[in-house]
């Protein structure tokens, strides 16, 4: 149990004293980048899925 308490204390010190947290502006710009990238990748996958669907429909209708 002593090791666990020591681990919690050291974790708290590391999170409060040694970790550098991003600024609010940096956090917002990173979140925006992630959202835009996610939407673009989703759109790209939709286009690929749409193309394969029509390709397979054309092949199976022969």
PyMOL Python script that loads the backbone (N, CA, C, O; Angstrom):
from pymol import cmd

cmd.read_pdbstr("""\
ATOM      1  N   UNK A   1       0.830  -1.203   0.000  1.00  0.00           N
ATOM      2  CA  UNK A   1       0.000   0.000   0.000  1.00  0.00           C
ATOM      3  C   UNK A   1       0.867   1.256   0.000  1.00  0.00           C
ATOM      4  O   UNK A   1       0.498   2.283  -0.571  1.00  0.00           O
ATOM      5  N   UNK A   2       2.033   1.154   0.655  1.00  0.00           N
ATOM      6  CA  UNK A   2       2.936   2.301   0.722  1.00  0.00           C
ATOM      7  C   UNK A   2       3.450   2.695  -0.671  1.00  0.00           C
ATOM      8  O   UNK A   2       3.609   3.878  -0.970  1.00  0.00           O
ATOM      9  N   UNK A   3       3.705   1.690  -1.513  1.00  0.00           N
ATOM     10  CA  UNK A   3       4.177   1.973  -2.871  1.00  0.00           C
ATOM     11  C   UNK A   3       3.106   2.709  -3.674  1.00  0.00           C
ATOM     12  O   UNK A   3       3.408   3.614  -4.452  1.00  0.00           O
ATOM     13  N   UNK A   4       1.859   2.306  -3.474  1.00  0.00           N
ATOM     14  CA  UNK A   4       0.765   2.941  -4.199  1.00  0.00           C
ATOM     15  C   UNK A   4       0.595   4.399  -3.786  1.00  0.00           C
ATOM     16  O   UNK A   4       0.394   5.265  -4.638  1.00  0.00           O
ATOM     17  N   UNK A   5       0.673   4.674  -2.491  1.00  0.00           N
ATOM     18  CA  UNK A   5       0.559   6.049  -1.996  1.00  0.00           C
ATOM     19  C   UNK A   5       1.719   6.882  -2.525  1.00  0.00           C
ATOM     20  O   UNK A   5       1.525   8.029  -2.930  1.00  0.00           O
ATOM     21  N   UNK A   6       2.919   6.319  -2.524  1.00  0.00           N
ATOM     22  CA  UNK A   6       4.085   7.021  -3.051  1.00  0.00           C
ATOM     23  C   UNK A   6       3.899   7.315  -4.542  1.00  0.00           C
ATOM     24  O   UNK A   6       4.252   8.397  -5.012  1.00  0.00           O
ATOM     25  N   UNK A   7       3.349   6.357  -5.278  1.00  0.00           N
ATOM     26  CA  UNK A   7       3.074   6.556  -6.701  1.00  0.00           C
ATOM     27  C   UNK A   7       2.098   7.716  -6.916  1.00  0.00           C
ATOM     28  O   UNK A   7       2.300   8.544  -7.804  1.00  0.00           O
ATOM     29  N   UNK A   8       1.047   7.772  -6.107  1.00  0.00           N
ATOM     30  CA  UNK A   8       0.076   8.857  -6.232  1.00  0.00           C
ATOM     31  C   UNK A   8       0.710  10.213  -5.932  1.00  0.00           C
ATOM     32  O   UNK A   8       0.442  11.193  -6.627  1.00  0.00           O
ATOM     33  N   UNK A   9       1.536  10.269  -4.913  1.00  0.00           N
ATOM     34  CA  UNK A   9       2.206  11.528  -4.564  1.00  0.00           C
ATOM     35  C   UNK A   9       3.131  11.985  -5.690  1.00  0.00           C
ATOM     36  O   UNK A   9       3.122  13.155  -6.074  1.00  0.00           O
ATOM     37  N   UNK A  10       3.919  11.064  -6.209  1.00  0.00           N
ATOM     38  CA  UNK A  10       4.847  11.415  -7.286  1.00  0.00           C
ATOM     39  C   UNK A  10       4.096  11.812  -8.565  1.00  0.00           C
ATOM     40  O   UNK A  10       4.523  12.712  -9.288  1.00  0.00           O
ATOM     41  N   UNK A  11       2.995  11.143  -8.832  1.00  0.00           N
ATOM     42  CA  UNK A  11       2.186  11.506 -10.001  1.00  0.00           C
ATOM     43  C   UNK A  11       1.619  12.907  -9.857  1.00  0.00           C
ATOM     44  O   UNK A  11       1.614  13.678 -10.817  1.00  0.00           O
ATOM     45  N   UNK A  12       1.143  13.241  -8.672  1.00  0.00           N
ATOM     46  CA  UNK A  12       0.603  14.570  -8.424  1.00  0.00           C
ATOM     47  C   UNK A  12       1.680  15.640  -8.611  1.00  0.00           C
ATOM     48  O   UNK A  12       1.428  16.673  -9.232  1.00  0.00           O
ATOM     49  N   UNK A  13       2.867  15.399  -8.083  1.00  0.00           N
ATOM     50  CA  UNK A  13       3.965  16.362  -8.225  1.00  0.00           C
ATOM     51  C   UNK A  13       4.328  16.528  -9.697  1.00  0.00           C
ATOM     52  O   UNK A  13       4.555  17.645 -10.162  1.00  0.00           O
ATOM     53  N   UNK A  14       4.382  15.428 -10.420  1.00  0.00           N
ATOM     54  CA  UNK A  14       4.738  15.525 -11.836  1.00  0.00           C
ATOM     55  C   UNK A  14       3.686  16.301 -12.627  1.00  0.00           C
ATOM     56  O   UNK A  14       4.029  17.110 -13.489  1.00  0.00           O
ATOM     57  N   UNK A  15       2.418  16.060 -12.340  1.00  0.00           N
ATOM     58  CA  UNK A  15       1.354  16.750 -13.073  1.00  0.00           C
ATOM     59  C   UNK A  15       1.260  18.234 -12.716  1.00  0.00           C
ATOM     60  O   UNK A  15       0.877  19.047 -13.558  1.00  0.00           O
ATOM     61  N   UNK A  16       1.600  18.591 -11.499  1.00  0.00           N
ATOM     62  CA  UNK A  16       1.465  19.990 -11.090  1.00  0.00           C
ATOM     63  C   UNK A  16       2.737  20.800 -11.251  1.00  0.00           C
ATOM     64  O   UNK A  16       2.666  22.006 -11.489  1.00  0.00           O
ATOM     65  N   UNK A  17       3.898  20.173 -11.128  1.00  0.00           N
ATOM     66  CA  UNK A  17       5.155  20.933 -11.133  1.00  0.00           C
ATOM     67  C   UNK A  17       5.984  20.743 -12.410  1.00  0.00           C
ATOM     68  O   UNK A  17       6.651  21.677 -12.854  1.00  0.00           O
ATOM     69  N   UNK A  18       5.949  19.569 -12.991  1.00  0.00           N
ATOM     70  CA  UNK A  18       6.871  19.257 -14.088  1.00  0.00           C
ATOM     71  C   UNK A  18       6.231  19.275 -15.469  1.00  0.00           C
ATOM     72  O   UNK A  18       6.935  19.361 -16.475  1.00  0.00           O
ATOM     73  N   UNK A  19       4.933  19.198 -15.528  1.00  0.00           N
ATOM     74  CA  UNK A  19       4.242  19.147 -16.815  1.00  0.00           C
ATOM     75  C   UNK A  19       3.956  20.553 -17.318  1.00  0.00           C
ATOM     76  O   UNK A  19       3.506  21.417 -16.566  1.00  0.00           O
ATOM     77  N   UNK A  20       4.224  20.768 -18.599  1.00  0.00           N
ATOM     78  CA  UNK A  20       3.865  22.049 -19.203  1.00  0.00           C
ATOM     79  C   UNK A  20       2.573  21.845 -19.983  1.00  0.00           C
ATOM     80  O   UNK A  20       2.513  21.037 -20.910  1.00  0.00           O
ATOM     81  N   UNK A  21       1.561  22.574 -19.603  1.00  0.00           N
ATOM     82  CA  UNK A  21       0.262  22.452 -20.230  1.00  0.00           C
ATOM     83  C   UNK A  21       0.141  23.473 -21.351  1.00  0.00           C
ATOM     84  O   UNK A  21       0.689  24.570 -21.238  1.00  0.00           O
ATOM     85  N   UNK A  22      -0.565  23.141 -22.433  1.00  0.00           N
ATOM     86  CA  UNK A  22      -0.716  24.099 -23.539  1.00  0.00           C
ATOM     87  C   UNK A  22      -1.606  25.275 -23.133  1.00  0.00           C
ATOM     88  O   UNK A  22      -2.442  25.173 -22.236  1.00  0.00           O
ATOM     89  N   UNK A  23      -1.396  26.373 -23.816  1.00  0.00           N
ATOM     90  CA  UNK A  23      -2.251  27.537 -23.573  1.00  0.00           C
ATOM     91  C   UNK A  23      -3.624  27.273 -24.167  1.00  0.00           C
ATOM     92  O   UNK A  23      -3.800  26.350 -24.963  1.00  0.00           O
ATOM     93  N   UNK A  24      -4.597  28.090 -23.775  1.00  0.00           N
ATOM     94  CA  UNK A  24      -5.963  27.913 -24.263  1.00  0.00           C
ATOM     95  C   UNK A  24      -6.014  28.089 -25.777  1.00  0.00           C
ATOM     96  O   UNK A  24      -6.730  27.354 -26.457  1.00  0.00           O
ATOM     97  N   UNK A  25      -5.263  29.057 -26.318  1.00  0.00           N
ATOM     98  CA  UNK A  25      -5.258  29.308 -27.755  1.00  0.00           C
ATOM     99  C   UNK A  25      -4.645  28.123 -28.510  1.00  0.00           C
ATOM    100  O   UNK A  25      -5.166  27.714 -29.548  1.00  0.00           O
ATOM    101  N   UNK A  26      -3.558  27.580 -28.000  1.00  0.00           N
ATOM    102  CA  UNK A  26      -2.913  26.423 -28.630  1.00  0.00           C
ATOM    103  C   UNK A  26      -3.842  25.207 -28.584  1.00  0.00           C
ATOM    104  O   UNK A  26      -3.924  24.446 -29.548  1.00  0.00           O
ATOM    105  N   UNK A  27      -4.524  25.036 -27.486  1.00  0.00           N
ATOM    106  CA  UNK A  27      -5.462  23.931 -27.343  1.00  0.00           C
ATOM    107  C   UNK A  27      -6.610  24.050 -28.338  1.00  0.00           C
ATOM    108  O   UNK A  27      -7.023  23.058 -28.938  1.00  0.00           O
ATOM    109  N   UNK A  28      -7.122  25.260 -28.511  1.00  0.00           N
ATOM    110  CA  UNK A  28      -8.209  25.480 -29.469  1.00  0.00           C
ATOM    111  C   UNK A  28      -7.756  25.224 -30.903  1.00  0.00           C
ATOM    112  O   UNK A  28      -8.482  24.608 -31.684  1.00  0.00           O
ATOM    113  N   UNK A  29      -6.567  25.690 -31.248  1.00  0.00           N
ATOM    114  CA  UNK A  29      -6.089  25.486 -32.614  1.00  0.00           C
ATOM    115  C   UNK A  29      -5.825  24.006 -32.881  1.00  0.00           C
ATOM    116  O   UNK A  29      -6.073  23.526 -33.987  1.00  0.00           O
ATOM    117  N   UNK A  30      -5.329  23.284 -31.892  1.00  0.00           N
ATOM    118  CA  UNK A  30      -5.110  21.846 -32.061  1.00  0.00           C
ATOM    119  C   UNK A  30      -6.436  21.105 -32.207  1.00  0.00           C
ATOM    120  O   UNK A  30      -6.558  20.202 -33.035  1.00  0.00           O
ATOM    121  N   UNK A  31      -7.414  21.481 -31.414  1.00  0.00           N
ATOM    122  CA  UNK A  31      -8.723  20.836 -31.502  1.00  0.00           C
ATOM    123  C   UNK A  31      -9.370  21.112 -32.860  1.00  0.00           C
ATOM    124  O   UNK A  31      -9.988  20.225 -33.449  1.00  0.00           O
ATOM    125  N   UNK A  32      -9.229  22.322 -33.345  1.00  0.00           N
ATOM    126  CA  UNK A  32      -9.777  22.665 -34.659  1.00  0.00           C
ATOM    127  C   UNK A  32      -9.097  21.850 -35.756  1.00  0.00           C
ATOM    128  O   UNK A  32      -9.760  21.370 -36.675  1.00  0.00           O
ATOM    129  N   UNK A  33      -7.791  21.695 -35.663  1.00  0.00           N
ATOM    130  CA  UNK A  33      -7.054  20.896 -36.639  1.00  0.00           C
ATOM    131  C   UNK A  33      -7.540  19.449 -36.631  1.00  0.00           C
ATOM    132  O   UNK A  33      -7.719  18.851 -37.692  1.00  0.00           O
ATOM    133  N   UNK A  34      -7.749  18.893 -35.464  1.00  0.00           N
ATOM    134  CA  UNK A  34      -8.239  17.513 -35.361  1.00  0.00           C
ATOM    135  C   UNK A  34      -9.635  17.392 -35.961  1.00  0.00           C
ATOM    136  O   UNK A  34      -9.916  16.433 -36.680  1.00  0.00           O
ATOM    137  N   UNK A  35     -10.506  18.348 -35.677  1.00  0.00           N
ATOM    138  CA  UNK A  35     -11.869  18.291 -36.219  1.00  0.00           C
ATOM    139  C   UNK A  35     -11.879  18.397 -37.736  1.00  0.00           C
ATOM    140  O   UNK A  35     -12.591  17.642 -38.398  1.00  0.00           O
ATOM    141  N   UNK A  36     -11.102  19.317 -38.301  1.00  0.00           N
ATOM    142  CA  UNK A  36     -11.051  19.493 -39.755  1.00  0.00           C
ATOM    143  C   UNK A  36     -10.476  18.243 -40.415  1.00  0.00           C
ATOM    144  O   UNK A  36     -10.997  17.783 -41.431  1.00  0.00           O
ATOM    145  N   UNK A  37      -9.415  17.696 -39.850  1.00  0.00           N
ATOM    146  CA  UNK A  37      -8.811  16.482 -40.401  1.00  0.00           C
ATOM    147  C   UNK A  37      -9.789  15.317 -40.357  1.00  0.00           C
ATOM    148  O   UNK A  37      -9.868  14.539 -41.307  1.00  0.00           O
ATOM    149  N   UNK A  38     -10.527  15.193 -39.273  1.00  0.00           N
ATOM    150  CA  UNK A  38     -11.510  14.116 -39.144  1.00  0.00           C
ATOM    151  C   UNK A  38     -12.606  14.239 -40.194  1.00  0.00           C
ATOM    152  O   UNK A  38     -13.002  13.241 -40.796  1.00  0.00           O
ATOM    153  N   UNK A  39     -13.094  15.447 -40.417  1.00  0.00           N
ATOM    154  CA  UNK A  39     -14.144  15.655 -41.426  1.00  0.00           C
ATOM    155  C   UNK A  39     -13.602  15.352 -42.822  1.00  0.00           C
ATOM    156  O   UNK A  39     -14.290  14.724 -43.627  1.00  0.00           O
ATOM    157  N   UNK A  40     -12.387  15.789 -43.115  1.00  0.00           N
ATOM    158  CA  UNK A  40     -11.809  15.523 -44.439  1.00  0.00           C
ATOM    159  C   UNK A  40     -11.593  14.029 -44.664  1.00  0.00           C
ATOM    160  O   UNK A  40     -11.882  13.523 -45.748  1.00  0.00           O
ATOM    161  N   UNK A  41     -11.093  13.322 -43.665  1.00  0.00           N
ATOM    162  CA  UNK A  41     -10.901  11.884 -43.813  1.00  0.00           C
ATOM    163  C   UNK A  41     -12.233  11.149 -43.949  1.00  0.00           C
ATOM    164  O   UNK A  41     -12.338  10.191 -44.715  1.00  0.00           O
ATOM    165  N   UNK A  42     -13.242  11.589 -43.216  1.00  0.00           N
ATOM    166  CA  UNK A  42     -14.568  10.973 -43.337  1.00  0.00           C
ATOM    167  C   UNK A  42     -15.117  11.186 -44.745  1.00  0.00           C
ATOM    168  O   UNK A  42     -15.695  10.271 -45.331  1.00  0.00           O
ATOM    169  N   UNK A  43     -14.939  12.388 -45.286  1.00  0.00           N
ATOM    170  CA  UNK A  43     -15.414  12.671 -46.643  1.00  0.00           C
ATOM    171  C   UNK A  43     -14.656  11.825 -47.662  1.00  0.00           C
ATOM    172  O   UNK A  43     -15.254  11.304 -48.604  1.00  0.00           O
ATOM    173  N   UNK A  44     -13.357  11.687 -47.483  1.00  0.00           N
ATOM    174  CA  UNK A  44     -12.556  10.869 -48.393  1.00  0.00           C
ATOM    175  C   UNK A  44     -13.000   9.412 -48.343  1.00  0.00           C
ATOM    176  O   UNK A  44     -13.137   8.774 -49.387  1.00  0.00           O
ATOM    177  N   UNK A  45     -13.224   8.885 -47.163  1.00  0.00           N
ATOM    178  CA  UNK A  45     -13.690   7.506 -47.050  1.00  0.00           C
ATOM    179  C   UNK A  45     -15.078   7.326 -47.642  1.00  0.00           C
ATOM    180  O   UNK A  45     -15.374   6.277 -48.213  1.00  0.00           O
ATOM    181  N   UNK A  46     -15.926   8.327 -47.514  1.00  0.00           N
ATOM    182  CA  UNK A  46     -17.256   8.246 -48.115  1.00  0.00           C
ATOM    183  C   UNK A  46     -17.146   8.174 -49.636  1.00  0.00           C
ATOM    184  O   UNK A  46     -17.843   7.388 -50.277  1.00  0.00           O
ATOM    185  N   UNK A  47     -16.271   8.994 -50.208  1.00  0.00           N
ATOM    186  CA  UNK A  47     -16.079   8.992 -51.662  1.00  0.00           C
ATOM    187  C   UNK A  47     -15.552   7.636 -52.128  1.00  0.00           C
ATOM    188  O   UNK A  47     -16.029   7.098 -53.127  1.00  0.00           O
ATOM    189  N   UNK A  48     -14.577   7.082 -51.415  1.00  0.00           N
ATOM    190  CA  UNK A  48     -14.032   5.776 -51.783  1.00  0.00           C
ATOM    191  C   UNK A  48     -15.108   4.700 -51.674  1.00  0.00           C
ATOM    192  O   UNK A  48     -15.228   3.854 -52.559  1.00  0.00           O
ATOM    193  N   UNK A  49     -15.884   4.726 -50.606  1.00  0.00           N
ATOM    194  CA  UNK A  49     -16.967   3.754 -50.426  1.00  0.00           C
ATOM    195  C   UNK A  49     -18.010   3.884 -51.528  1.00  0.00           C
ATOM    196  O   UNK A  49     -18.483   2.880 -52.060  1.00  0.00           O
ATOM    197  N   UNK A  50     -18.364   5.099 -51.865  1.00  0.00           N
ATOM    198  CA  UNK A  50     -19.340   5.355 -52.928  1.00  0.00           C
ATOM    199  C   UNK A  50     -18.832   4.814 -54.262  1.00  0.00           C
ATOM    200  O   UNK A  50     -19.582   4.181 -55.006  1.00  0.00           O
ATOM    201  N   UNK A  51     -17.564   5.062 -54.561  1.00  0.00           N
ATOM    202  CA  UNK A  51     -16.982   4.602 -55.827  1.00  0.00           C
ATOM    203  C   UNK A  51     -16.952   3.077 -55.880  1.00  0.00           C
ATOM    204  O   UNK A  51     -17.312   2.491 -56.901  1.00  0.00           O
ATOM    205  N   UNK A  52     -16.529   2.429 -54.800  1.00  0.00           N
ATOM    206  CA  UNK A  52     -16.492   0.970 -54.781  1.00  0.00           C
ATOM    207  C   UNK A  52     -17.890   0.373 -54.865  1.00  0.00           C
ATOM    208  O   UNK A  52     -18.080  -0.666 -55.497  1.00  0.00           O
ATOM    209  N   UNK A  53     -18.854   1.005 -54.248  1.00  0.00           N
ATOM    210  CA  UNK A  53     -20.228   0.507 -54.320  1.00  0.00           C
ATOM    211  C   UNK A  53     -20.717   0.496 -55.758  1.00  0.00           C
ATOM    212  O   UNK A  53     -21.299  -0.487 -56.218  1.00  0.00           O
ATOM    213  N   UNK A  54     -20.478   1.590 -56.464  1.00  0.00           N
ATOM    214  CA  UNK A  54     -20.919   1.664 -57.853  1.00  0.00           C
ATOM    215  C   UNK A  54     -20.093   0.750 -58.759  1.00  0.00           C
ATOM    216  O   UNK A  54     -20.623   0.180 -59.713  1.00  0.00           O
ATOM    217  N   UNK A  55     -18.831   0.611 -58.471  1.00  0.00           N
ATOM    218  CA  UNK A  55     -17.996  -0.308 -59.244  1.00  0.00           C
ATOM    219  C   UNK A  55     -18.466  -1.743 -59.063  1.00  0.00           C
ATOM    220  O   UNK A  55     -18.587  -2.480 -60.042  1.00  0.00           O
ATOM    221  N   UNK A  56     -18.730  -2.147 -57.836  1.00  0.00           N
ATOM    222  CA  UNK A  56     -19.180  -3.519 -57.585  1.00  0.00           C
ATOM    223  C   UNK A  56     -20.582  -3.754 -58.160  1.00  0.00           C
ATOM    224  O   UNK A  56     -20.876  -4.846 -58.647  1.00  0.00           O
ATOM    225  N   UNK A  57     -21.429  -2.756 -58.107  1.00  0.00           N
ATOM    226  CA  UNK A  57     -22.767  -2.880 -58.718  1.00  0.00           C
ATOM    227  C   UNK A  57     -22.642  -3.079 -60.218  1.00  0.00           C
ATOM    228  O   UNK A  57     -23.355  -3.898 -60.799  1.00  0.00           O
ATOM    229  N   UNK A  58     -21.747  -2.342 -60.847  1.00  0.00           N
ATOM    230  CA  UNK A  58     -21.532  -2.481 -62.301  1.00  0.00           C
ATOM    231  C   UNK A  58     -20.963  -3.854 -62.630  1.00  0.00           C
ATOM    232  O   UNK A  58     -21.361  -4.462 -63.624  1.00  0.00           O
ATOM    233  N   UNK A  59     -20.049  -4.347 -61.824  1.00  0.00           N
ATOM    234  CA  UNK A  59     -19.449  -5.663 -62.080  1.00  0.00           C
ATOM    235  C   UNK A  59     -20.494  -6.765 -61.910  1.00  0.00           C
ATOM    236  O   UNK A  59     -20.576  -7.668 -62.743  1.00  0.00           O
ATOM    237  N   UNK A  60     -21.286  -6.703 -60.852  1.00  0.00           N
ATOM    238  CA  UNK A  60     -22.268  -7.758 -60.587  1.00  0.00           C
ATOM    239  C   UNK A  60     -23.465  -7.711 -61.537  1.00  0.00           C
ATOM    240  O   UNK A  60     -24.173  -8.706 -61.689  1.00  0.00           O
ATOM    241  N   UNK A  61     -23.690  -6.582 -62.166  1.00  0.00           N
ATOM    242  CA  UNK A  61     -24.834  -6.507 -63.094  1.00  0.00           C
ATOM    243  C   UNK A  61     -24.475  -7.000 -64.496  1.00  0.00           C
ATOM    244  O   UNK A  61     -25.339  -7.006 -65.373  1.00  0.00           O
ATOM    245  N   UNK A  62     -23.263  -7.401 -64.728  1.00  0.00           N
ATOM    246  CA  UNK A  62     -22.855  -7.925 -66.051  1.00  0.00           C
ATOM    247  C   UNK A  62     -23.468  -9.247 -66.333  1.00  0.00           C
ATOM    248  O   UNK A  62     -23.231  -9.824 -67.395  1.00  0.00           O
TER     249      UNK A  62
END
""", "prot")
cmd.dss("prot")
cmd.show_as("cartoon", "prot")
cmd.util.cbc("prot")
cmd.orient("prot")
